[in-house]
């Protein structure tokens, strides 16, 4: 009961400061808004049909395929913007266009396709099969390109089925898909939401815990607190709870703003997301207590906070993916707990698949938090207030 009452007292004392409220509540929302307004246009979808290159020779069967594709490339509800090429020497140029984003996929019907189809039909009588291969070129991790390839595969499956109904169950051709590159597409508001959540928690943990407790040390307030009914453990627990209230307000306000103002598809009530939020609070709060234990006064705690905060944020992937960095920077990315927290939160919300296994995203931040909290506890035990 004493812990709860003390935590409410610390919480009320904090929210009385308007400047503090601005930085911990309003500023993360402003930051989210600014980042979204600046970068969201890069990921705006402007059309729902797909660009498709068709590389073919004239022939009975290849013309049938072309007619089918032309039929769904007309009118207001067309699926494809189709361009037909009949020069196979252009293959490399078309693939470059695909990588440059000028088309979403390439459908290549092989040369002598009619002869291959007829030969395969004859081989069927002898129990042999050598299907003519139709190749689809697409980009990995590009939603439009992968969707185009999937639509094409479904079209050919349907054509195979219709052919089997009319003649007999034979497979005249098969579709071979080849990924020729990688391109990431995502909604930036969904991507930046977890990053802003982590930023807000970091702000409260490092400054709201680290700097403020260091100020308590410097001002000899601990001596008066220890004369109260609270013992040291109860004090730190109540102080942590007061910051937990603030963090919950931050998460709630950011979630509401993102969900209803920017119409994000994230689900802040999902159990994995809540679990990662609690893990983030524990890990980053431990870092705040650690910085408070190491600092001699509030100024040194503020310096430590500034030095620690920016590398953790910018090399933790909370604002943008971190890749292709020099090795001496990449090692910091790998030991940065925010790297795994941000990846885990995005994966839990279905925003972006984590490049790390789930157990790594949980275990490493947990060990990080335990390590620094242990050091902070040992350090505080040696300090005479």
Secondary structure as a PSIPRED ss2 file (coil, helix, strand):
# PSIPRED VFORMAT (PSIPRED V4.0)

   1 X C   1.000  0.000  0.000
   2 X H   0.000  1.000  0.000
   3 X H   0.000  1.000  0.000
   4 X H   0.000  1.000  0.000
   5 X H   0.000  1.000  0.000
   6 X H   0.000  1.000  0.000
   7 X H   0.000  1.000  0.000
   8 X H   0.000  1.000  0.000
   9 X H   0.000  1.000  0.000
  10 X H   0.000  1.000  0.000
  11 X H   0.000  1.000  0.000
  12 X H   0.000  1.000  0.000
  13 X H   0.000  1.000  0.000
  14 X H   0.000  1.000  0.000
  15 X H   0.000  1.000  0.000
  16 X C   1.000  0.000  0.000
  17 X C   1.000  0.000  0.000
  18 X H   0.000  1.000  0.000
  19 X H   0.000  1.000  0.000
  20 X H   0.000  1.000  0.000
  21 X H   0.000  1.000  0.000
  22 X H   0.000  1.000  0.000
  23 X H   0.000  1.000  0.000
  24 X H   0.000  1.000  0.000
  25 X H   0.000  1.000  0.000
  26 X H   0.000  1.000  0.000
  27 X H   0.000  1.000  0.000
  28 X H   0.000  1.000  0.000
  29 X H   0.000  1.000  0.000
  30 X H   0.000  1.000  0.000
  31 X H   0.000  1.000  0.000
  32 X H   0.000  1.000  0.000
  33 X H   0.000  1.000  0.000
  34 X H   0.000  1.000  0.000
  35 X H   0.000  1.000  0.000
  36 X H   0.000  1.000  0.000
  37 X H   0.000  1.000  0.000
  38 X H   0.000  1.000  0.000
  39 X H   0.000  1.000  0.000
  40 X H   0.000  1.000  0.000
  41 X H   0.000  1.000  0.000
  42 X H   0.000  1.000  0.000
  43 X H   0.000  1.000  0.000
  44 X C   1.000  0.000  0.000
  45 X C   1.000  0.000  0.000
  46 X C   1.000  0.000  0.000
  47 X C   1.000  0.000  0.000
  48 X C   1.000  0.000  0.000
  49 X C   1.000  0.000  0.000
  50 X E   0.000  0.000  1.000
  51 X E   0.000  0.000  1.000
  52 X E   0.000  0.000  1.000
  53 X E   0.000  0.000  1.000
  54 X E   0.000  0.000  1.000
  55 X E   0.000  0.000  1.000
  56 X C   1.000  0.000  0.000
  57 X C   1.000  0.000  0.000
  58 X C   1.000  0.000  0.000
  59 X C   1.000  0.000  0.000
  60 X H   0.000  1.000  0.000
  61 X H   0.000  1.000  0.000
  62 X H   0.000  1.000  0.000
  63 X H   0.000  1.000  0.000
  64 X H   0.000  1.000  0.000
  65 X H   0.000  1.000  0.000
  66 X H   0.000  1.000  0.000
  67 X H   0.000  1.000  0.000
  68 X H   0.000  1.000  0.000
  69 X H   0.000  1.000  0.000
  70 X H   0.000  1.000  0.000
  71 X H   0.000  1.000  0.000
  72 X C   1.000  0.000  0.000
  73 X C   1.000  0.000  0.000
  74 X C   1.000  0.000  0.000
  75 X C   1.000  0.000  0.000
  76 X C   1.000  0.000  0.000
  77 X C   1.000  0.000  0.000
  78 X C   1.000  0.000  0.000
  79 X C   1.000  0.000  0.000
  80 X E   0.000  0.000  1.000
  81 X E   0.000  0.000  1.000
  82 X E   0.000  0.000  1.000
  83 X E   0.000  0.000  1.000
  84 X E   0.000  0.000  1.000
  85 X E   0.000  0.000  1.000
  86 X C   1.000  0.000  0.000
  87 X C   1.000  0.000  0.000
  88 X H   0.000  1.000  0.000
  89 X H   0.000  1.000  0.000
  90 X H   0.000  1.000  0.000
  91 X H   0.000  1.000  0.000
  92 X H   0.000  1.000  0.000
  93 X H   0.000  1.000  0.000
  94 X H   0.000  1.000  0.000
  95 X H   0.000  1.000  0.000
  96 X H   0.000  1.000  0.000
  97 X H   0.000  1.000  0.000
  98 X H   0.000  1.000  0.000
  99 X H   0.000  1.000  0.000
 100 X C   1.000  0.000  0.000
 101 X C   1.000  0.000  0.000
 102 X C   1.000  0.000  0.000
 103 X C   1.000  0.000  0.000
 104 X C   1.000  0.000  0.000
 105 X E   0.000  0.000  1.000
 106 X E   0.000  0.000  1.000
 107 X E   0.000  0.000  1.000
 108 X E   0.000  0.000  1.000
 109 X E   0.000  0.000  1.000
 110 X C   1.000  0.000  0.000
 111 X C   1.000  0.000  0.000
 112 X C   1.000  0.000  0.000
 113 X H   0.000  1.000  0.000
 114 X H   0.000  1.000  0.000
 115 X H   0.000  1.000  0.000
 116 X H   0.000  1.000  0.000
 117 X H   0.000  1.000  0.000
 118 X H   0.000  1.000  0.000
 119 X H   0.000  1.000  0.000
 120 X H   0.000  1.000  0.000
 121 X H   0.000  1.000  0.000
 122 X H   0.000  1.000  0.000
 123 X H   0.000  1.000  0.000
 124 X H   0.000  1.000  0.000
 125 X C   1.000  0.000  0.000
 126 X C   1.000  0.000  0.000
 127 X C   1.000  0.000  0.000
 128 X C   1.000  0.000  0.000
 129 X C   1.000  0.000  0.000
 130 X C   1.000  0.000  0.000
 131 X C   1.000  0.000  0.000
 132 X E   0.000  0.000  1.000
 133 X E   0.000  0.000  1.000
 134 X E   0.000  0.000  1.000
 135 X E   0.000  0.000  1.000
 136 X E   0.000  0.000  1.000
 137 X E   0.000  0.000  1.000
 138 X E   0.000  0.000  1.000
 139 X E   0.000  0.000  1.000
 140 X E   0.000  0.000  1.000
 141 X C   1.000  0.000  0.000
 142 X C   1.000  0.000  0.000
 143 X H   0.000  1.000  0.000
 144 X H   0.000  1.000  0.000
 145 X H   0.000  1.000  0.000
 146 X H   0.000  1.000  0.000
 147 X H   0.000  1.000  0.000
 148 X H   0.000  1.000  0.000
 149 X H   0.000  1.000  0.000
 150 X H   0.000  1.000  0.000
 151 X H   0.000  1.000  0.000
 152 X H   0.000  1.000  0.000
 153 X H   0.000  1.000  0.000
 154 X H   0.000  1.000  0.000
 155 X H   0.000  1.000  0.000
 156 X H   0.000  1.000  0.000
 157 X H   0.000  1.000  0.000
 158 X H   0.000  1.000  0.000
 159 X H   0.000  1.000  0.000
 160 X H   0.000  1.000  0.000
 161 X H   0.000  1.000  0.000
 162 X H   0.000  1.000  0.000
 163 X H   0.000  1.000  0.000
 164 X H   0.000  1.000  0.000
 165 X H   0.000  1.000  0.000
 166 X H   0.000  1.000  0.000
 167 X C   1.000  0.000  0.000
 168 X C   1.000  0.000  0.000
 169 X C   1.000  0.000  0.000
 170 X C   1.000  0.000  0.000
 171 X C   1.000  0.000  0.000
 172 X C   1.000  0.000  0.000
 173 X E   0.000  0.000  1.000
 174 X E   0.000  0.000  1.000
 175 X E   0.000  0.000  1.000
 176 X E   0.000  0.000  1.000
 177 X E   0.000  0.000  1.000
 178 X E   0.000  0.000  1.000
 179 X E   0.000  0.000  1.000
 180 X E   0.000  0.000  1.000
 181 X E   0.000  0.000  1.000
 182 X E   0.000  0.000  1.000
 183 X C   1.000  0.000  0.000
 184 X C   1.000  0.000  0.000
 185 X C   1.000  0.000  0.000
 186 X C   1.000  0.000  0.000
 187 X C   1.000  0.000  0.000
 188 X H   0.000  1.000  0.000
 189 X H   0.000  1.000  0.000
 190 X H   0.000  1.000  0.000
 191 X H   0.000  1.000  0.000
 192 X H   0.000  1.000  0.000
 193 X H   0.000  1.000  0.000
 194 X H   0.000  1.000  0.000
 195 X H   0.000  1.000  0.000
 196 X H   0.000  1.000  0.000
 197 X H   0.000  1.000  0.000
 198 X H   0.000  1.000  0.000
 199 X H   0.000  1.000  0.000
 200 X H   0.000  1.000  0.000
 201 X H   0.000  1.000  0.000
 202 X H   0.000  1.000  0.000
 203 X H   0.000  1.000  0.000
 204 X H   0.000  1.000  0.000
 205 X H   0.000  1.000  0.000
 206 X H   0.000  1.000  0.000
 207 X H   0.000  1.000  0.000
 208 X H   0.000  1.000  0.000
 209 X H   0.000  1.000  0.000
 210 X H   0.000  1.000  0.000
 211 X H   0.000  1.000  0.000
 212 X H   0.000  1.000  0.000
 213 X H   0.000  1.000  0.000
 214 X H   0.000  1.000  0.000
 215 X H   0.000  1.000  0.000
 216 X H   0.000  1.000  0.000
 217 X H   0.000  1.000  0.000
 218 X H   0.000  1.000  0.000
 219 X C   1.000  0.000  0.000
 220 X C   1.000  0.000  0.000
 221 X H   0.000  1.000  0.000
 222 X H   0.000  1.000  0.000
 223 X H   0.000  1.000  0.000
 224 X H   0.000  1.000  0.000
 225 X H   0.000  1.000  0.000
 226 X H   0.000  1.000  0.000
 227 X C   1.000  0.000  0.000
 228 X C   1.000  0.000  0.000
 229 X C   1.000  0.000  0.000
 230 X C   1.000  0.000  0.000
 231 X C   1.000  0.000  0.000
 232 X H   0.000  1.000  0.000
 233 X H   0.000  1.000  0.000
 234 X H   0.000  1.000  0.000
 235 X H   0.000  1.000  0.000
 236 X H   0.000  1.000  0.000
 237 X H   0.000  1.000  0.000
 238 X H   0.000  1.000  0.000
 239 X H   0.000  1.000  0.000
 240 X H   0.000  1.000  0.000
 241 X H   0.000  1.000  0.000
 242 X H   0.000  1.000  0.000
 243 X H   0.000  1.000  0.000
 244 X H   0.000  1.000  0.000
 245 X H   0.000  1.000  0.000
 246 X H   0.000  1.000  0.000
 247 X H   0.000  1.000  0.000
 248 X H   0.000  1.000  0.000
 249 X H   0.000  1.000  0.000
 250 X H   0.000  1.000  0.000
 251 X H   0.000  1.000  0.000
 252 X H   0.000  1.000  0.000
 253 X H   0.000  1.000  0.000
 254 X H   0.000  1.000  0.000
 255 X H   0.000  1.000  0.000
 256 X H   0.000  1.000  0.000
 257 X H   0.000  1.000  0.000
 258 X H   0.000  1.000  0.000
 259 X H   0.000  1.000  0.000
 260 X H   0.000  1.000  0.000
 261 X C   1.000  0.000  0.000
 262 X C   1.000  0.000  0.000
 263 X C   1.000  0.000  0.000
 264 X C   1.000  0.000  0.000
 265 X C   1.000  0.000  0.000
 266 X C   1.000  0.000  0.000
 267 X C   1.000  0.000  0.000
 268 X C   1.000  0.000  0.000
 269 X C   1.000  0.000  0.000
 270 X C   1.000  0.000  0.000
 271 X H   0.000  1.000  0.000
 272 X H   0.000  1.000  0.000
 273 X H   0.000  1.000  0.000
 274 X H   0.000  1.000  0.000
 275 X H   0.000  1.000  0.000
 276 X H   0.000  1.000  0.000
 277 X H   0.000  1.000  0.000
 278 X H   0.000  1.000  0.000
 279 X H   0.000  1.000  0.000
 280 X H   0.000  1.000  0.000
 281 X H   0.000  1.000  0.000
 282 X H   0.000  1.000  0.000
 283 X H   0.000  1.000  0.000
 284 X H   0.000  1.000  0.000
 285 X H   0.000  1.000  0.000
 286 X H   0.000  1.000  0.000
 287 X H   0.000  1.000  0.000
 288 X H   0.000  1.000  0.000
 289 X H   0.000  1.000  0.000
 290 X H   0.000  1.000  0.000
 291 X H   0.000  1.000  0.000
 292 X H   0.000  1.000  0.000
 293 X H   0.000  1.000  0.000
 294 X H   0.000  1.000  0.000
 295 X C   1.000  0.000  0.000
 296 X C   1.000  0.000  0.000
 297 X C   1.000  0.000  0.000
 298 X H   0.000  1.000  0.000
 299 X H   0.000  1.000  0.000
 300 X H   0.000  1.000  0.000
 301 X H   0.000  1.000  0.000
 302 X H   0.000  1.000  0.000
 303 X H   0.000  1.000  0.000
 304 X H   0.000  1.000  0.000
 305 X H   0.000  1.000  0.000
 306 X H   0.000  1.000  0.000
 307 X H   0.000  1.000  0.000
 308 X H   0.000  1.000  0.000
 309 X H   0.000  1.000  0.000
 310 X H   0.000  1.000  0.000
 311 X H   0.000  1.000  0.000
 312 X H   0.000  1.000  0.000
 313 X H   0.000  1.000  0.000
 314 X H   0.000  1.000  0.000
 315 X C   1.000  0.000  0.000
 316 X C   1.000  0.000  0.000
 317 X C   1.000  0.000  0.000
 318 X C   1.000  0.000  0.000
 319 X C   1.000  0.000  0.000
 320 X C   1.000  0.000  0.000
 321 X C   1.000  0.000  0.000
 322 X C   1.000  0.000  0.000
 323 X C   1.000  0.000  0.000
 324 X C   1.000  0.000  0.000
 325 X C   1.000  0.000  0.000
 326 X C   1.000  0.000  0.000
 327 X H   0.000  1.000  0.000
 328 X H   0.000  1.000  0.000
 329 X H   0.000  1.000  0.000
 330 X H   0.000  1.000  0.000
 331 X H   0.000  1.000  0.000
 332 X H   0.000  1.000  0.000
 333 X H   0.000  1.000  0.000
 334 X H   0.000  1.000  0.000
 335 X H   0.000  1.000  0.000
 336 X C   1.000  0.000  0.000
 337 X H   0.000  1.000  0.000
 338 X H   0.000  1.000  0.000
 339 X H   0.000  1.000  0.000
 340 X H   0.000  1.000  0.000
 341 X H   0.000  1.000  0.000
 342 X H   0.000  1.000  0.000
 343 X H   0.000  1.000  0.000
 344 X H   0.000  1.000  0.000
 345 X H   0.000  1.000  0.000
 346 X H   0.000  1.000  0.000
 347 X H   0.000  1.000  0.000
 348 X H   0.000  1.000  0.000
 349 X H   0.000  1.000  0.000
 350 X C   1.000  0.000  0.000
 351 X C   1.000  0.000  0.000
 352 X C   1.000  0.000  0.000
 353 X C   1.000  0.000  0.000
 354 X C   1.000  0.000  0.000
 355 X C   1.000  0.000  0.000
 356 X C   1.000  0.000  0.000
 357 X C   1.000  0.000  0.000
 358 X H   0.000  1.000  0.000
 359 X H   0.000  1.000  0.000
 360 X H   0.000  1.000  0.000
 361 X H   0.000  1.000  0.000
 362 X H   0.000  1.000  0.000
 363 X H   0.000  1.000  0.000
 364 X H   0.000  1.000  0.000
 365 X H   0.000  1.000  0.000
 366 X H   0.000  1.000  0.000
 367 X H   0.000  1.000  0.000
 368 X H   0.000  1.000  0.000
 369 X H   0.000  1.000  0.000
 370 X H   0.000  1.000  0.000
 371 X H   0.000  1.000  0.000
 372 X H   0.000  1.000  0.000
 373 X H   0.000  1.000  0.000
 374 X H   0.000  1.000  0.000
 375 X H   0.000  1.000  0.000
 376 X H   0.000  1.000  0.000
 377 X H   0.000  1.000  0.000
 378 X H   0.000  1.000  0.000
 379 X H   0.000  1.000  0.000
 380 X H   0.000  1.000  0.000
 381 X H   0.000  1.000  0.000
 382 X H   0.000  1.000  0.000
 383 X C   1.000  0.000  0.000
 384 X C   1.000  0.000  0.000
 385 X C   1.000  0.000  0.000
